[in-house]
Amino acid sequence: MLTQAQKGAVFYALHTRESAFIIPNPWDVGTARLLAHLGFEALATTSAGYAFSVGQPDNAIGLEETITHVAAIASATDLPVSADLENGFGDDPESVAQTIKLAAQAGLVGGSIEDVSDRIHCTVYELGHAVDRIRAAAEMVLGLPFRFTLTARAENYVVGKPDLNDTITRLQAYQAAGADVLYAPGLTTKDDIAAVVRSVDRPVNVVMGLQGVQLSRASLSAIGVKRISVGSALARAALGAFIQAAREMCERGTFEFANEAVSYREITNLFETTSSAHGQRQ
């Protein structure tokens, strides 16, 4: 089994390769083990996916529960895990630094910090304050005894402020403050993504899985993207199939959905394999 230091080194090295790697987002231990079994090289948690799994909207889960959740994901496989740490669970830089410390103690080797106060009011932090928060996180990372990859997120597009110039300005400032990876979720065009990549000299993460946005790993690699995540898309795909099946039963009284379901034997065999492999590594 890899040590946390080894996982940290492996995870950072993935960002230095010529082509982009896909980092999928499990929402529980089962999906984490399935993704590891299928051959992915690293995992990232999803705040929305986890919240949905416990019957809550995104951004409704507090720090303590989040840390417990991401610790479970980190210990579920031997893969490096980065976490969606939302806005660091506090407005002040000290809270962000403390969240990074707790994430590292939970077994993570990476984490992302957003530059918004909350989703309800969609308030993007003033740039100077946002930079101070990333700088505090980066300083905490420097004090860790292993390589922790810090991702800084510019949330303009997510909160309905599609200002590419401001987004680039923010990402450049977060780079200067010590972020290892830069991320502007909500970008939907190849040209905008390419503009972001050209504007910085850190690895860029892009999220796919948005409806109507279909850019392949090959096309994203060609413009210099280093990491591709899918956010809550896997969780939403699973919930979409669940809702469609439930509606079929409720509205039509039929059960055709079961024809598309993975077989009981196949899923049992997969979990027997993943559980056995995990036990051997421990």
N, C-alpha and C positions, 0 to 999 in steps of 0.2 A: 504494500500500500504506500502511495506517495505521501511524503510529508507536506505540510502546508507550504514550506519554503519551495519544495520541488513543484508543487502545483502552481505557485505564484510565478515561478520562472517559466514553466510551460505555457501558462496563460499569456504572459507578456510576449513571449516569443511568437505566439500565433499572430500577433499584430504586425510582425516584421516580415512576414512572408510576401511573396510577389502577388499572390491572389487573395481575394477575400475569403474568410471562413464564415460559416453560418453558425450562430450561437442561438439555438432554440430556447424557448421559455416554458419550462414545466411549471405546473402550479401545485404539485404535491409530490410526495415521495414516489408514488407509482409512476407518474409520468416522467419523473426524473430518471428512474431506472430504465424505463422503456427507451427513452431517448439515448441514454448511454449505450444500451444494448444495440441500438440501430446504427451506432458508429459515429455519433457526433463527438467532437473533441473538447467541448466546453459547454457549460449551461449558464443561463441567466434567469433569475427569478422574474416574475411579473406581478406587480402589486395589484393590478386589475384582475388577473386570472385567479390569484389567491383570494381576493375579496369576493369575487363571484362564487367561488367554491364554498364559502362560508355564509353565503346569503347576504352579502353587503355590497354597496357600490364601491367603486375605486376611491381611494384616499380616505376610507372610513376606518382603516386599521391603524392602531397606534404603534408606537415604537417597540414596546415590550413584546407584543404579539408578533410583530414583523420579525424581530430578531429570533424569536423562537421558531418561526416558520422557516426563515432562511437557513438557520442552523440545521434543521431537519433535512432540507434539500442538500446542503453542503456535505452532510454525513451519509447521504443515500447512495452515493457512487464515488468512484475514485477520480472523477473528472474535476477540473477547476470550475468553481462557481463564482459568478459575479452577481450582485444583487441590485435590484431596483430599490433604492433607498429614498425614493420620492424627493422631497426637498430637504432631507436631512432631519426631518421631524422637529424643526424649530427655525425661527427667522434669523437668530443671531449666529455668528460664526462659531461660537463656542459649542452650540448644540450640534452643528454639523460635524465638528471635529469629534465630539463625543460619540456620535452615531457611527462614524468611520471606525473608531476604536472598538465599539461593541461589535460591529460587523466583522472586524478582523478576529476578535475573540471567538466569534461564532463559527469560524472556520472558512470564511470567505477569502477570496484572493482578488476581489475587485468589487467595485460598487459605483453607482451613478448618483449624481446630485443634480436636482432640477433648480431652475432660477425663478420659481414662482412661489408666492406665499401660500396659496391654496387654489383648488380648482373651482370653488364656489364663486369667488370674486375675480378669478383669473388675473390676479395681480402679479405682473412681472416686476421683480426687484429692480430698483434703480441700479445702474451698471456698477457704480463704485461699491455698493453694498454686496451685489452679486459676486463681484471679484473678491471681496474680503472673505466671503463664505468659501469660495473655492480655494483661496490661499490657506485658510485655516485647515481645510480638509487635506490639502497637499502637505502642509507642515506635519500633520498627524501621520500621514502616510510615510514621510521620511523617517519618522521615529520608530516605525515598525521593524521587526527583525526579519522580514521577508518582503518580497516584491508584491506590492498591492497596486493594482492598476485602477487609477482614479479616472472616471468618466464624468465630464461636465456637460450638462444638457442645457441648450437654449430652447425655451418652450414657446417662443412667439407663435409659431404656426399652430401648435396644439390649442392655444387659448384664443385663437381667432385674430391674430395680429400678424398676417403674412408679410413681414417686412424683411426681405432678404438682406439688405444692407445692414440693418441693425443686428440681425442674427449673426452675420459674419463678424461684425465688430465685437459682439459678445464672445463668440468662439475664440477669436484672436486674443481677447483679454483673458479668457479662462486658460488658454494655452500659456500665456505669459505668467499666470498665477500658479502654474504647476500641474495642470491637468495632463494626464497621459493620453486620453482619448477624447475626442470631441463628437458631439451628437446633437443634431437638430431634428427631433421627430416632427413628422408632418410634412416634410418635403416630398413632393409627388412627381416632380419632373426631373428627367435626366440632366437637363441644363442647370437647374438650380443645385442639384447635388454636386455636379461637376464644379460649379462655381465655389461651393463651400470647400471641396477638396483642394482646389487650387489656392485657396486663400489662407490655408494653414499648413504647418509642417508636422502635425501629429496625425496618428491614425484617426480615421473618421468612421463612426458607426452609422449605419442607415437602417431604418426599420421598414420591413416589407410586411405584407399581409393586410394592408389597407385595401378596402374595396376599390376596384378600378385601377389599382396601381400594380402593374405587372412588369417589373424589371428583374431580369435574371441575375444570378450570381456572376455569370460571365460578363454581362454588360456592365454591372456595377464594378467588377474588378478592372475592367478596361478603362474606367475613368478614375481609378485610384482608390476606391473604397476598400477598407481593410476588414471591416466586420459588419455582418448583417444579422440583425435580430428580428423577431416577429412579434414582440410584445405580447398582447393578449390574444393574438390571432388563433393560436392553437386551442386555447381555452374556449374562445368564441365558436370555433369550428365544432368542438365537441358539444358545447351547449346548443348550438344550432341544430345538430343532428338529434339531440335529446328532445328539444322543443318540437321539432318536426314530427318525431315519432309519437310524442305525447298527443299532439294535435290530431294525428291520424287516428289514434285509438279513441280519443274523446269525440271527434267530429264524425268519423266514418265507421268506427267500430271494427277496423281491420288492423292487421299486424304485418303488413308488407315490409315495414322498416327492418324487421329482423333478418330479411334476406341480405341486407348490406352490413349487418353487424359482424364483428369479428367473432369467430366461434369460441365457445367456452373452452374447448380443448387448447386452441391456439393461445389464448390469453393466459390460461393456467400454465401452459408450458413455458411461456415467456417469463412469467413471474417466478416460476420455479428455477429457471436458469439464472435470472438476475439476482434472486435472493441467495442462491448457492454461490455465485461468483462473488457477491459482496461479502458473504460470510467468510470465504476463503481469504479475501484480501485483509479482513480484519484480524 
